[in-house]
């Protein structure tokens, strides 16, 4: 689905986003192609593309190959050099960060392992990583900092509980402190929501309006994307799939229930099976075992995890009937590939047998980077994706990019 432009006077920023969105989704687009796709006049489209080119968000693509006769239409594309965004993935025991440009390319990345129970040390680790990332690339626009972390974030019985969450945290004031220290706009979100938005902007879901995103990392999360917005539920905690009990009388879960899905299908569950007690050792030991692929414990865990994945796919499909399920997260790509292969054939469901050009499961192309990329998307998602809500946003007379695109300044750390 392509969003249509609107002729209302107050909708100029919305129209600009629609034009940006078409160029991003198509890779390149001529003015005529844009006019054909939206309900805007050729003059309006010309004005908008001129504005976007002037502020450097788009650029004319250099023609390649032999020159053809006649004047070819100018192909417009997003300008990769139109600034960067910093994505930070916060997981128990590890903080990773990357500098990402406007087309989703990772410029540089770094990470540190530490005890994330301690919020002050976590803040200082984030500040250190941000400094490492922006010092060499000091010139150019910085759109802000996005942080992805395990949910649920709104206070519930199961927030900040257990080794797959940021255990012991009481609130998220750390992000206000980060904003004050860096003087950058700071956005944060549940990791599965960030990952899903990342796939929407730059990943395998670029051309999809709706899908289900399964986030396989230290824990297991999920997000339902409908019309390119994450469905949040009544309290902002929808589709916390990892804590759905699936094995009667199964393993005790830190949430207080037993047999929850993420007790069988998560990196924490694998580390536990392998006897890795320290979160700082988790990634290296799992990588080493995966490379050899002969550890009987790993093989037994994989067989059981694939069974749980097969059941989960059936439940998601029968409940929500998404066109596809995208799997991303910080889990190593080779692990996810093996689990998905082993989960075949999938169970029968409302999705099975439906003729579709889409596979029932798609793997993120950025698998191990999908958390960090999702985080980096948070500061620029509003910029690049027109959503109807922006029509209700109030705008201020500020002669900068934010005003041109109808972005509201964020006075405090904002949750996307
Ligand atoms: Zn649980």
Boltz pocket constraint, residues with backbone or C-beta under 6 A from the ligand:
constraints:
  - pocket:
      binder: B
      contacts: [[A, 242], [A, 243], [A, 244], [A, 253], [A, 254], [A, 255], [A, 256], [A, 257], [A, 260]]
      max_distance: 6.0
